[in-house]
Amino acid sequence: MDVGSSTARRGRAGLRIQIVLALAGLMLLAFVPLFIAVASLVRTTLLVQQERAAQTLTRIVASQVAAAYDRAGEDGAKSALDAHMISDVSVAMCIVFPASGSTYCASGYEDPISVAARPRSALDLVYVVRTAHGRAIEAWSSRSNLKVVTRSRIAEVQSDGSPLVRLVALYMTTFGLALLVFTYISLTRLIVSPIEQLAAGADRVARGARNLPMPRSGAREIADLAISVRTMASHLMAEETSLRLKVDELTRTTAALQDAQAQVVRSERMASVGHLAAGLAHEIGNPIAALLGIEELLLDDENVGESARDLLMRMKKETERIHEIVRGLLEFARADHPMPESTAAEARAEVRTAIDDVLALVRAQKSFRHLSLEAEVVGSPAVALAEPRLAQVLLNLVLNAGAATSPSGHVFVRAREASDRRVRIEVEDDGPGVAPQVRARLFEPFVTTKEVGTGTGLGLAVCRGIVESAGGTIDFDGSYVDGARFVVLLPAAPS
């Protein structure tokens, strides 16, 4: 997972927070103008009520002052006005007498009333005026040719001080918080939790789980989304399984192709070595035979001294060793080519007879006298191979087995008819076995497990060529762990 993208994803606000923040912004846009409108309406309502109260007060005072004026004239009117003066609320009252045009004020208000500045035609008027001490309500009323005017201060309405405004603000705040909490819980239950469960299930499927759990709650659309994701995950897992099978099949095919290529390379190498062996045997066979003849003539000469005779014996021994190598190469070259069909049809060897002859030949050797050589032949199997060639194969295998064991080791030869019209021959020993790194190259020319100078590495290669020329197989049994076992399968001779 990309660390940068994971960090950026964690730093981004979630769905709930974004929706709640958007809803909070929407409520601010809706409630703030509403709160301002309510506060303005409260202020206007209170002002109208004060104007009505001032007008009512002015009418009452005007009625009583007019009655006193009718009874006692201007002095009575003045006395009545003084009696109605309310100083504790800072109310100023004045009378305008129509006859004399004079004005009398009973004022507890520092700011005098300018009577001349007001119209005198209307019966009842209400004004809002500004004074040095703030705004005030000025009310006029006419009774019995008298004009009475009162001025009272306006009680300033503060938006945060009015109980109604505070109540509205509390209601809006409580309603907004409740709506946000309800929205958060609803989003969590209906959308966010199901999506988180679905995401967690998808992560488990990505890590190798084989089943995508469905969310236990949520809206219908979330359930439909979960079903779609589950179907997609099932298809992906099916495609993954199919892809794994194809990869396994491709791996097996590749391994088979590599094995086939290795066999082709080995076949080409064997063919090249066969041609080389044939040419080499042809070129140096005759000179070596001549050298052996000359060495035998010199050894038969009685005039040769002991030191010279010793040197001649060593020369003859090494020459014979070279002759054996050349003959092995020649046999390998000949075995590389399959036998003609006419010869293969006529070839026949009794397996029991060939084994007995080989064991009798080996027992006569001094280095094999202390070995335990045993044979077990079930029935009377016969193979479609010339008896000398079968004996050559068995002799090579028995000699290799005896050389790999200790002086008191054990070599066992088995033979029986297999179920597929072939004869199975096994040669096993109780030696140390064959190293794993050598097993794949055992039947290649010049590959040997013996010490340098004691083996040519052509024995198993010649055996393989002889067996394959007859249509059989020879192989090393890797499942045998008590030593080494070689298995030869040859076509059974027709009865």
N, C-alpha and C positions, 0 to 999 in steps of 0.2 A: 504494500500500500504506500502511496506517495505521502510523505510526512507533511509536505507543504499543503497539499490539498486537504489532508486531515485536520491540520491546524486551522486553515481557513474555514473549514466546515464547522469546527467547534466554536470559532469566534463569531459565526453568523447567528442571528437571533432565530429561535425556533418559530414554528407555525403559530403556536398559542400566543407567544409574546407579541408577534407581529400583528395578529388579529386583535388582541386586547389593546395594544397601543393604537391601532387604527380606530378601534371603537372609542377609546378614551379621547382621541382627537376629535372624532365626530361628535361626542357628547359635549366637549368644550365648545365646538362651533355652534351647537344647538342651545346649550344651557346658559352660556355667558350672555348672549343677546337677550335671552328670555329673562335672566336675572336683572339685567339693566332695565328691561321694559317694566318688570314688576316693581323695581325700586322707583322708577319714574312715575308709574301709575300710583304708587302709595304716596309719593310726595305730592303729586297733583291732587289726589283725593283729599289729603289732609289740608292742603291749601284751600281747596274749595270749601271744605268744612269750616275752616277758620273765617273765610270770607262770609259764609252764610251766618256764622255766629256773630261776626261783627255787624253785619247788616241787621240781624234780628235785634241785637243790643241797641243799635242806633235807632231803630224804629220804636222800641220800647221807651228809650230816653226821650225821643222826639215827642211821643204821645204824652208822656207825663209833663214834659217841659211846656208843651202847647196848652195843656190843661191849666198849669200854674200861671201861664201868661194870660190866659183868658180870665182867670180869677183876680190876679194881683199885678198884672202888668209885667214890665221888664224885671222889676225887683223879684217878683215871685218866680219868674223864669230863671233868674240867676240863682236864687236860693235852691230851686229844684235841681238845677244842673250841678251845683256844689254837692247836693245830697247824693247824687248818683256817681260822683267822681270815685273811681277805684284806683287808688294810687299804687297798690301793691302789685298790680299787673301792668303798670306804666301805661295807662290809658289817658289820652288827652281828649277833652270835649270842648266844643265851641258852639255858640249860638249866634246866628246872624239875624238881627232884627230888621224887618223890612221897612218899618216906618222911618226909623232914624238912619238905617243903613249901617248902624254900629255893630261891633262884634264883641262878644264876651266869651273868654276861654277860662275854663277851670283845668289847668294843665299841671299834670305831674310829669310831663314829658319835656325833656330839655329842648327838643326841636319844636319851634312854634309852627302852627298850621297856617299856611298861606291861603286864607279864605278867598281872596280875590282871584287866585289863580284857577279856581274851579268854576265850572259852568253852574248857572243858577236856575236853569230852566227845568231840569229833570227832577222828578220827585225822589227817587231812590237811586243812588249810584254807589258803586264799590270800586275802589282803585287800589292798586298795589304800587306804593311809592317807595323811593329810596331816600333814606335819611342818613345823617352822619353816624347813626348807631345801627345801621342795617336796614333791611326792608321792613315795611309796615303796611298794614291794611287800613285804608281810609274809606269810611262809609258816610254817605250823605242821605238825609231824609228830611222831607218838608211836611210840616203840619201847621195849620192855622197861620199861614203866612210867615212861619218861622222855619229857618233851616238849621238843623242840628247836624254837626259833623263829629265823628269819633275817629281816633287813630290808635291802633294797638299794634304791638310788635308781632311779627310772624315767628312762630316757633319753628326754627330751622329743622328740617327732617334729614337726618343722616342715614345713608343706606345701611350702614353697619350698626346703627343704634335702634332702628325700628324693630320691634318684636316680630312684626309680620315679615319684614325683609329677612331677619335672622331665621325665622321659621322656614321661609322658602329656600334660603341657602342651605339650611340643614337637610331639608327634604331632598334637594337636588344632589347634595354630596352623598347622602345615604343611598339614594336610588342609584347614583352612578357607580358607587363602590359595589353595591349588591349586584348590579348588572354585570360589572366586570368580573366579579368572583363567579357568578353563575355562568358567564360565557367561558371563563377559563376551565371550570369543571366540566361543562358540556363539551368543549373542544377536546379536553383530555379523554373523556369517556367515549365519545362518538368518533373521533378522528385520530387524535395523536396516539393513544395507546394501541388501537388496532394496527396503525401504520408501523409503530415501533415493534410490535410483535411480528408483523409481517417482515420487517427489515431484519430482525434477529433471526427469524427462520431462514430467510434467504442467505444470511451470512453462514448459518450452519450448513446449509446445502452447498455453499461455495467451498466450505472446509471439508466436505466429504460426506455429509449426512445424506441419507437416501429418502427422507420424507420431509415435506414442508408443512408444519402445523398451521391450522387455520386460526385466525383471530376469534376469540370467544365473544366479542362484543363489537359494536360499531354500526354505522349506517349501512344501508343496502348497497350503496356504491362501493364502500370499502370491502364488503363481502364479495361483490362481483370482481373487484380488483384482486382480492386474495385468490379467488378461483382461477382467474386468468394467469396470475403469477405461478400458482401451483401447477397448472397445465403446462406452462412454459418450462418450469423446472423439470417436470416429468419428461417432456420432449428432450430437453438438454441432457438429462441423465441417460435416456435411451440412446441418444446420439453418442454420448460419451462411451457407453458400453459397447456400442457398435464400433466406434473408433478404436477402443482398446482391443477388440477382437481382430480388427483389421491390422492394427499395429503388431499384435502377437503373430498373426498369420504372415505378415511381411517379415517379421523377425525370423520366423521359422524358414520362410522361403529364402531369405538372405543367408541364413546358416547353411541351408541345403546347397545354395549356389556356391558358397565358399567351399563347402566340402567337395562339390563337383569340380570346382576350379582347382582345388588342391589335388584331386585325383587326376585331373587332366595334366597338371604340372608334373605329378609323379610319373604318369604314363609317358609324357614326353621325355622326362629325365631318364626313365628306364629304357625308352627306345634309343635315346642318344647313347646311353652307356652300353646298350646291346650292340649298336653299330660299332662303337669304339672297341668293345670287347672282341667282336668278330674280326675287325681289322687288326687289332693288337695281337690276337692269338695267331692269325694267319702270318703276320710279319715276323714275330719273334719265336713262334713255335719251332720252326725248323732249326734256327741257330741254337736254340737251347737244347734240342735233341742232339745236335752235333756236339755241343759242349759236353753233354752227359756221356756220349760215346767216347770222346777223347779222354775224359776223366776216368772212365772204366778201363780203357786201354792202358793208361798210365798206372792205375792201381794194380793191374795184372802183371806189370813189369816187375820182375824180382830185383832188378838193379836199383830200384828207387829206395832211398834211405828212409829211415823211420821219421825223421823230421819232415821230409818232403811228403811222405805218405800221409802224415797227419794233416799237412796243409791241403793235400789233395782230397782227403776225406771231408774236410770242412768245406772246400770248394764244391764238392759233389753235393753235400747236404744243402748248401745254400742254393745251388743250381736246381736241385730237386724242388726246393721250396718255391723258387721262381716258376718252375714248371707246373707245380700245383696251382699257383695263382693264375697262370695263363690258362690252364685247363678249366679252372673255375670260371674264368671270364668267358671261355668258349661255351661251357655248359649254360651259363647265364644267357648268353646271346642266343643259343639254340632254344632255350626254354621260353624266351620272350615271344616266340612265334607259336601260334596254336598248331596242334597236330592236324594233319589232313584228316578228313572225315573217314576215309577208308581205313587209315591206320588206327584212328580212335575207335572205330567200330570193332576192329580185330583185337585191340589191346585188352588184356585181362590179367589181373593179378589177384591171387588169393591172399587176403590180408593176414591170416594166421601164419601162412608159410613165410611171408615177407618179414613179419615181426620176429618169428623164431630165428630166421637167418640173421637178422640184424643184431638181436640180443646175443646170439652165439658168437658173432664176430666181435662184439664189444667186450664180452666177458673174457675173451682171450687176451685182451690188452692188459698190460701190467698195471697201468694207472686206474683201471676199473675193477680190479679183482676184489677189492674190499667194498664195492658198492652193492646195494641191494637192488637188483633189477627184477621187476615183476611185470607180468603181462596178463591181461584179462580180455578174452575174445568171446563175445556172445554170438553163438551160431557159427555160420560159415560164410561171412561176408566176402564179396569179391568186388573189385573196383575196375572201372574202364580205364586202366593205365598200365603201361608196361611194367612188369615186375621189377626190372633193374631201376627204373625211375622211381617207383614206390619205395624200393629199398634205399635209394639215394636220399629221398626225402626223410624217411624214418631214421636213417643213420645220422644225418645232420642234426635232427632234433634230439636224438638220444645222446649224441656226443656233446651237444650244447648243454643239455640237462646235467650230464655227468660232470662236465667242467664247472658248472655253477654250484654244485653241492660239495660238501666236505668229503674227505676220503671214506667216511662211513655213512654217506648219505643214502637217499632212497630215490629211485626213479621208477615210475609206474607208467605202463602203456596200456590203454584201453581201446577196444574197437567193438562197434555194434552197428547194426543197420538202423538208420533213422527212418522217420515216417514219410519223408518226401522223396523216396527212391534214391537216397544217398547213404553213404557210409560215413560214420563219424569216428574219427581216430583222435584220441587225446594222449598227449605226452606231458607228464607233470613231474616236478621234482620238489624237494623240500628245502631248496636253497634260499638265498636272501631275496629272490624275486628280481624284477626289472624296475629300474628307477622310472618315475612318471615322466620325466623329461625326455626319456629315450623311447618310450613305448610307441609314440606316433611315428618314429623313424626306424623302427626295428627292421623292416623289410626293404629298406633302401640299401643300395650297394655301398660297401665299405663302412657300414655302421656296425660296430661291435662293442660288446661290454667287456671283452677280455683285455688283458694288459697288452701294451704295445709290443709287437713282435710275435705274439702267440696266436693271433687270428687275423684273417684277411677281411672279414666283414662281408663276404660274398655268400656264405652258407644259406642264410635265410632268404636272401634275394634269389638264389638259385632255386630254393624250395618253392618260393612263391611262383616263380616262372613256370616250374614243372606242374604245380598244382593248377594254376590258372589255365595253362595250355590244355589241360584235360577237362576244363569246365568246372573246376572246383574252387574252393576258397581255403585260405589258411589265415588264422588270426590268433592274437594273444588274448587270453581270457582274463580281463581285468577284475572280475569278481572273485577270483581265487586268491586268497590272502596267505596261504601257508607255503608259498614258494612261487613257482612259475608254472603256467599251464598253457600249452599251445593246442589249438583245435584245428583239425584238418577235415574238411567235408569234400568227399569225392563222389562223382556219380557212380551208382551201382552198376556193375557189369550185367548185361542181359543174361538171363538164365538159359 
